[in-house]
């Protein structure tokens, strides 16, 4: 193999033979990273016709591949029914969010089903993983190896023929065929390509662990997302007990499913009824508190949105949002001041979604607005009311999707009244209806 040094832009993936401070394609600064490519001469075989046989038939479509079920229902739901036998699944999340805990629980279930499990860890020692397995009360045998060399991993897989493989993590694995360091664009891409080839050729499901950057996005080159079959994000605040598992890419299932977990001393446990758990401990008739039904994937559940307004001691009022987009919060505050005549120019505004959840859908706009208005007027919203609707820049309240599913979930938990776009057409009417 003859290798040639090149430089690749981490933003647009443009290639150049020489390093420069600025990418000539996308004009980004300091984004060129050293890489190598194979320039060995290859003999091109004469083109010849290949025998063609029908591979997609009615019988093949009806005979689906059997999935490997982990018996962790929330995880299997997000995957689309379990692991495909030749899939490469990437699991990413913030440090300390529970990736290793969930991975070890999956390994325990796979070993319990009689599969030979290989766990390659390049970050933790065998003693650390064994201690976690003891805390999680995993009694099934799991083969754990502390390796960060890709060539050794591939040789071990070839020799052992395992039924399930975990590689933790892609950012610390490296191959001797490349001169760059572990975690570089070339190493991350090469490691993923080789693991994908092993998964497809040997019918082995592989779970690959990845890191996220400080913006919360997948660390490494964007091509990593295109190489794997499924990308799973484990989200949540590590100081809260709730975790949301969602798929951003899934070749073998839908990407609109989510799984809800609760972090406990014995690991991540499934949450069968998220609504009841998110509303647990709510005070009676609290000021600045609103219940809103949200859609995560194909599921609806109720969450509590809280707001607090207080007189600012400085000339510039403070706006703080936890679980709500800050730009969206500023728009809602501007609409309340302009159309509902609520003066917030001398008030600090704090908004929080209980449970550490992060909500981005526009259906929560009206709930955030009513929570702020409730705190400012010091009047509570009826305890049996849910609020939902999108707020426009003209002060109108717009309709939201899947409203029947949201109302059904609210009715199941005993909520009797609804404030929606059907009942109120504008933010001004909503404020007058609740607070006079």
N, C-alpha and C positions, 0 to 999 in steps of 0.2 A: 504494500500500500504506500503510495506516494502522497504526502500531505503538503498542502500549500496554505500559508497564513493569509487570512483575509480579515476584514473588519465588517461587522454587521451592526446596523442601527437597532437598538432595543425598542425603538418606537415604531418605525415603518419597515424594519427588516431589510432595508436596502444594503447591498454589498459593495464594498470598495476595497481595492488592493492596498491602500495606504490609510493610515490614521490621520484624522483631522479633527479639530475642535468642534466643527459644525457639520451635521449631516447635509449633504448636497441635495437630497431628495425632499426631506420634510423640514429642513432648517432648524432642527433641534440641536441644542448644545450639549456636549459631553455625553453623547448617547452611543458612540461607536465602541464596540466591545470586540476584543480579539477572538477569532475563531479559526478553524481550519476546515479545508475541504479536500476530498480525495481527487487527485488529478491524474491517477494512474490510467495509462492507455488501456482501453478495453477493445477486444476484437468483437466486432459486430457480426452476429450470425446472419446467414442469408435468410431473408424473409420467406416464410413458407406458411401455407394454409394449415390451420389447426382444426382437428376434428371437433365438430359442434354437436353437443347433445343438450336436450332441454333440461335445464336444472331447476327452473321454476315451474312447477306443475301443481295441479289441484291437490295431489297427494302430499306434495312437499309443504304446501301452504297449510293443509289441515293437520299435518304432523308437526307440531311445534316442539322446539327444544325444551327439555325439562329444565326448569330453573332450580337453583340451589337455594332453598329457603333457610333463613337464619333463625326462624322462630321469634325474631324481634320484629313484631308486626309493623311498628312505625317505620323501621328501616326498610323492611320488605316493601311497604307501600310506596315509599319514595323511589325505590329501584324499579318498581313496576311489577313486583311479584317475587323478587329475589335475584341472585346473581345468575347471569348467563354463564354457561360453562367455559366460554372462551373470551370473557370480557376483561377489559382493563378499566378499573374504576378509580378515579382520583378523589380523595377525601381531603378537604382543606378547611382551615379555620384558624382563629386567633390562638396564640399561645395560652395554654391553660384552660381552653374552652371545653376539653373533654374528648379530643380526637383519639388519644391513646387509650383512654378508658373504653370508648365505644368500640375501637378496633379489637381490643383484647376480649371484650364480651362477644363479638362476632366470631373470633377465633375459637372461643370456648364452645359456642354453639356448633361450629363446623366440626370440631373435634368430637363433640357429643354425638354427632350424626355419623361418626366413624371415618371421617376424612383425615388424611395425613396433612397436618398444617405445618407450614414453614414460615417462621416469623423472622425476617431479616431486619435488624435494627442497627443503624449507623449512629444513633444519637444517645441511646440509653444502654446501660450495661445489662447483662442477663440477670443480675441480682435485683436491679430496679424493676424490671419487668416481672420477675418472680414475686417480688413483694406486692406489686399491684394485683397480680393474679390471686395471691393469697387474700388480699383485702376484698376482691370481687368474688371470692369463694369459688374459683374455677378449679375443678378437680381433674378435668380431662387433660391428657398429655398434649403439650404443644411444644414443637421443636423450635427453640429460639437460638439464633446465631447473631453474634455481634460482628457484622461485616459492613464495610462501606466500599468494597471493590466490586464493580459490576461483573467483571470476568469470573470472580469466585462465586458470585450469586448465580450466574447463568450455568456454571459447571455443576453447582450443587443441585439446582433444579433439574438439570438433565440426568443426574445420577439418581436422585431420590424419587422423581416422578410424583410430586405431591398432588393432593387434591385441592389445596387452597394455599395461596401465597400472599404474604404481606410484606411490603417494602417501605420502611420508615427511616428516612424520607427521601424523596427524589432530589432534594437540594444538597444532600451530603454524600450521595453516591457518585462515583467517578470510574471511568474506564482508562486502562493503561494505553489504549489506542490513541487517546487524545492527550495533548500536552497541557491543555488548560486546566485550571483548578476546578474542584467540585463546586457546584452552584453556578458556574458560568453558563451562558446561553448554549454553547456547544455541548457541554456535558449534560445538562438537563435534557436537551433535545435528544441526544444520542442514547442516554439511559432509557428514556421513555420509548423511543423507537425499538430498542432491543427487547424491552419487556413486552411491548405489544406483539412483536414477532413471536416471542415464546408463548404468550397466551393463546394466540391464534393457531400456532402449529401443534401445540400439545393439549389443547382444550383445557387449559388451567385458568380458573378465575384468579385475577391478581388485584389486590387492593393496594393502591399507591397513596402514600400520605404526602401532602404538600403544605407549604407555608403560605402565608399572606403577607403583603406589605403593609406599611403604616396607614395606607388609605383603605385597607380592608379588601383589596383585590388580590387575585392569585399572583403570587410572586413567580418570577421567571418569564420566559418568552411567551407571547400570545399563542405561538404555534403549539404549545403544550396542551392547550384546550382542544385544539383540532385533532391531536393525535390520539387522545384517550376516547373510550366509548361513553363514559359517564363522568360528570363533574358534580360532586356533592359538596355543599357548603354547610358547615355546622356553625350556627349563629347564636348570639346571645351575649349577655353580660356575665362575665365569670364571677361577679359578685352577687348575681342572682341565681336562682336555682333552675330557671327554665332555659331550655335549649330548643332551637328550631333547626331541623334538618331539611334542606331544600335542594332540588336538582336544578342546575342551570343548563345542563345538557344531558340528554339521555337518548342513546340510539335504540334502546330496547324498551322504552316506555315513555310516559308523559313527563313533561317538565313542570306541570302545574300542581304536583302533589307535595305536601309537606308532612313532616313527622314532628311530633312534639314530645320532648323528654323532660324529665326532672332529675337534676343532679342530687344524688343522695350519697350517704357514706358507703353504700354497697354498689355504687356505680350509677349509670343512667337508667332510669326506669321509665317505661312508657306512660304517657298521659292519655287515658281513654276519653276523659271529658275535660278538654282544656278550658272551656268557658267557666265551669264551676270552680276550677282551681285558680284562674286568673282573678275571679271576683271574691275569692276567699279573704276574709278579714276586712271587708269594706265597712266603713262606719255608716251609721244610720243618718240619712239626710245630710250628707256632707256638702259644704259650700265649695264650689269650684270643681265638682266631680260629675262626670258624664259617662254613661255607658254607651258604647258604640259597637255594633256588630261588624266585624271585618272578615274579609275573605282571604284565606291563605291557601293557595292551591285550589282544591275543590272542596275545601272545608270552610265552614263558617263558625266563628266563635266570638264570644263577647269579651271585650277588654275595657278597662277603666282608664279614662283620660282625665288627668288632674291639671288644674291651673291655679296659680297664685299671683295676685297683683299686690304690690306694696309701693308706698310713696318713695320715690328715689331721693337719696340724699345728695346726689350729684346732678350736674346740669344735663347729663346725657343718660336717658333711661336704658336699663339693661334688659336684654332679651335672651333667655336661656331655654333651650329645648333639649329634652332627653327622650329619644324614641320618635321624634317628629322632625321633619326637615326644616332647618332654620329659615331658609328662603320662603317656604310655604307659610311658616308662622308669621313672618313679616308682612306677607300679603294679607293674611287674615286680620292682623292687627290694623292695617291700613283700611280695610273694608269696614271694620267695626267703627273706626273713628269717622270715616267719611259718611257712611249710610245709616249706621245705628246711633250716631252721635254719642258714642262712648269715648270719653277723653282718657287717652292712655299716654299722652305725651310727657306726663310727669310721673308715670308709674313704671316700676320694674315689672316685667311679665316673665313668669316661669311656667313652663308646660312640661308635663311628665307622663309617660305611658307606664302604667304599673306592670311590674314583672320583668322589666328590662327589655321588652319587645321593641322592635324598630318597625314602624308603620310608614308606608309610603303611598298607599292608595288614596285618591282624592275623596273617598267616601267619608273620611274622618274630619274633613274641613269644618262642617257645621258643628260637630261635637267639640272641636277645639275652640271655635268661636263662642259657643254657649258656655263652655267651662270658664273662659276668660270673663264673659259677661256676668256669670254667676259670682265669681270671685270679686269682681268690681262692684256689683250691686249688693253683695253680701246676702244673697238670697239663694237657697238651694233649689236644685231641679228636682221634680218629683221622683221618688225612689223607684217607681215602677215604669219609668220612661226610658226609652232608647232614642238616640239622636243620630241621624245619618244624612249625608248630602254633600255634594261638591259646591264650593263657594266660588262664584265668578268675580271678576274685577268690577263688574257693574252692580255688585251686591246681590245678584240673583242666586238662588239655590237650584242647582241642576240635579237631574236624576242620576242614579248610580246603577251599576249592573248587579244582577242576581239578587234583587231585593227580596224575592219570595224566600230564598234560602236563608237570608239574614233574619227575616221576620219569624221564620219557623224556629230557628235556634233561640231567638228571644222569647218566643211563646213557650218553648220547652222549659225555660228557666223561670217562668212566672212573670215576665214583663208584660204589662197590659196596654200601655199607651206608647205611641210612636210619634216622633217628630221627623218627618221626611219631606222631600220636595213636593209630595202630594198634598201635605197639610199646610206648608208655608212656602211661598214663592220667593221670598227674599229674606236676607239676614235681618233687616229692619223689622219685618213682621214677626220673625222668630223671637227676637229680643222683646218686643212688645207683648207677645203672647205669654212668655214665661215670667217676665219681670215688670211688666206694665210700663 
